[in-house]
Amino acid sequence: MPGKPIGQSMIEANLINQQQLDELLDFQNSITERLPLGRLAVRLGFIEEEKLAPFLASYFGVPYIDLENYSSFQKEAIDVVPESIAKRFNVLPLIKEDDTLTVAIADPLDLTVIENLRTVTNCRIKSVVSAPNQIKNNIETQYNRIFLRLGNEDKEKDVLPILSTGKKEDSWPIVPSLLYLIIDQALNSSVNYIHIQPEPNRMKIFFRVKKRLENVASYPKGVFSAILKFIKEASNMNTQLNGIPQVGSFICNAGELNLEVGVSIFPTLCGDRIVLEVPRIVE
């Protein structure tokens, strides 16, 4: 445990000044609800959540994860914690290894939350610190993520070879599965155009339905670069060329059909936008 008071450490980290610390301590002593100093500083507008989270991780000696740029979510971890529990305690399961579950949490010292998770999951809980708003946003994303709801395990095993760049390693292994399932959902919904586009803090996927774009999924923005790279390689595009329109296509096996998926890449203010056109049936 750290030996220096957290308020003094916050000053040394240039998160607050002495006057703000005095105000925080006075306010903390005047309210009946016992709020940790960091959380109170956020509530009063002295610190942003995204800046407090890495500080708390460093102060308590706990790993920090920026969920906006994290893409290694595990289906096994998500399935262990019911969505209602994740929302109630604002925690996000990330990795499950044997009987150890790694969970993103805002307050690593909240023993009540950790004990409840241990009881619910029957796992040893390993905490990492993330910003509360990032945890909340990713709970919505991960518990409704397309590739986490495959219906059966055999399908997931069959998906990976269906789309491949031919290289030994891809930068994000779940990309082929994700693309296949998005295309499969589009086919089942009679949708011909899929838009994958980056936004300031997220990557969003839209189906074009009757000239309108309907948002069907949202992911951390860090995932987009892996998807863009994979699609370019699969379509034999120039992966080093950015900010320039490109067109191409790749073949996707859907049941007994070979679908030629058209690819168009357009530059936008937030980065390249990908438009997939399905299906074109190839004999």
N, C-alpha and C positions, 0 to 999 in steps of 0.2 A: 504494500500500500504506500502511496506517496506520503512524504513527511511534511510537505509544505501545504498550507491552506489553499484550497482551490481558488479562492478569490484572488490571492496574491499571484498564483500561477496564471490566472486569466489576464492580470495586468501585465505580467512579464511576457505573455504571448501576444500582447497588443490587441487583445480582444475588447478590453474595457480600460477605463482610466480610474484613478483613485476616487474621484468624485462619484463616478457611476457605481463603484463598489460600495461606497458609503450609502448611496441611495438604495442599492439592492439590499444591504444588510438591514437598513431601517425599515424597508418595506417588508422584508422577510419576517422581521420581529413583530410587525403590526397586524399580520394576518393569521387567522386560525389554521388555514390549510398550510401544511408543511411542504413547501416546494423546494427542490434542489436549486442551488444558486444559478446553475447554468440554465435550467429551464425557465427560471424567473427572468433571467437576463433576456432570453428570447421573447418571452411574453411581453416584456416592457420595451422591446424593440432595440435593445442595446447590441444584440448579436443575431446574426442570421443562423438558422438551423444548420445550414451546410458548412458553416465555419465552426460551430460548436462541436459537431460530431467528431471530426478528426482530433480536436483538442481533447475531448473526453477520452478518446481511445488512447491517446498518448499519455494523458495524466494517469489513467488507471492501468496502463500497460496491457491494453486489449487491442487486437487487430481492428483496423478500420477498413470498411469497404464502401466505395462510392457506387451505389446501385445504378446510377445513371450510366455507368460505363462497365457494368458487370453483366456477363452473359452466360455464366456457367451454372445456371439453375438446374437442379436435378428433379426429375419427376418423382423419384423415390422419396426425396425429402419433402416435397410439397404434399404428397399423399399421406405422410405420417401425421401432419397437423391439420385438423379440420379447419375449413375456412372461417367458421364462426369464432374459433379460438384465436386464429391469426388476427382477425379484425378486432376482437375484444381486447387483446393485449398489444396490438400493433407490433407484431413480430413476423418475420419472414423466414421460413426454413430454406436453407440454401443447399447443404450437402449432408448426405447420410453415409457414414462409413461404419459398417458393423453396428455397434450399439451406441455410436456417437452421432449426435445431430448438431450441426452448426447452424446457428440461428442469428439473423440480424435483429438487433434490438437497440433502442435509443438509450436506455439506461442500463449499463452492465451490472450495476449494483442492485437492481430491482429483484431481490431474492424471491419475492412472492410470485412474480411472473416465471422466473426460472424453475421454481419448485412446481408450479402448475404445469409447465411444459414437460417436466420430468415425469409427472404423474400421468399425464395424458398420453405421452409417446412411449413411456417405458424406456427412454434413452438417456444417456448421459448428455447433458446440454453444454455445448461450447458456444460462448457468446462472441459475436463481433459487433462493432458499433457502426450504425448507419444513421443518417438524418431521418427523423420521424416522418417527414413528408415523403421522402423517397420510399420508405418502407410501406406507407399507406398506398402510394401510387402503384407499387409493384405487387402488392397483395391483389389489387384489382386485375392487374395484367396477368400474373402467373397462375392464378386460380381459374382463369378463363382462357388460358393459352391454348391455341388450336392443337399443337403437337403433344400436349399433355393429356388429351382426351382421345386416344386412338381407338378405343373400343375393345381391342384385344392386343396382347403382347406380340403375337406373331406378326401382325401387320407392321409394327415398328421395326422388327428385324428385317422385313422385306423391303422397307422403304429406302434404306441407305444406298443400295446399289443402283436404285432406279435413276437417280440423278447423280452424276459424277463428273468431275473435271478430268479424271484420269490420273490425278496426282495422288501420291501416297498419303498426304495430309492436307486437310482443309483448315483454314484459320478458325472455323467454328463448326465442330462436327455435326451439330444438329441442323445446319442449314439445309442439307438435302431433304431431311424429313419435313422440316417446316415448309419448304417450297412445295413439296409433293402434296402435303395435306391442304395447303392453301389452294392449289390448283384443283385438287379433288373436290374441295368444298365449292369452288367456283363452278365446276362442271355440274355438280349435283344441284346447284342453285340456278343453273342456266345463265351464268354470268360469263361474258366474253372478255371483259377487261378488268385487270387487277392493277391497282396503283400502289406502289410502295414508295413512300416518300419520307424524308427526314424533316423534322421540325426542330425548333430551338433546343428542346430537351427530350424529345421522344422520336421514335420511328413509328409511323402509322401505316396501316394497310387498309385500303378502301376497295370495295367492289363498285364498279360503275353500273348502275341500274337505272334504266330509262333516263339517261343523260345526267343522272345525279350520282354523287359519290357518297357511299354509305360506309362509315367506319366500322370495320369488323374486328380489328385487333390493334393493340398498341404495345410497344416494347421499348426498353432502354435504347437511347440513340446509339450507344456503342455497338449494338448488334448490326446496325445498317452497313457499316464498312465491310463486315464479313459477308453479308448477303450480296452486296454490290460486287465484291471481288469474285465471289463464286459464280454469279450470273454472267459476268463478263468472260470468265474463263470458259464456262460451259458454252457460251455463244461465240467463242473465238474472237472476242473483242480485244482491243488494246487496253490492258489493265492499268497502264501508266497514264492513259489519256483521261484527264478530268476536266469538267467544265465545257466539254464539247459534245454535241449530240452524236449518238451512235445507234445503229440498228443491227439486229442480228436475230438468231433463233437457236433453240436447243430442242432436243427430242426428249419427251417424257413418256414412259410406259404407264398407261392407265388401263388396267385390266388386260384385255386382249388388243387394245388399240395403241398405236404409236402416235402421239400427239406432237406436232411441231408447234412449240410455244414461241410466238413472236415476241421480241424484246426491243423496246425503244427506251433510250436513256436521254433525258433532257436536263440541262443545268437549271438550277433554281438558286435563290438567295441562300437557302439552307444546305445546298449540296445537290448532287444528282438525284433526279426523280426517275424511278423505274416504272415502266408500264408494260405489263405482260398481256399478250393477246392469246386467248384460248377459245376453242381448239381449232387447229387445222389438222385434219386427219391425213396421215401419210400411209400409203399402202406398203 
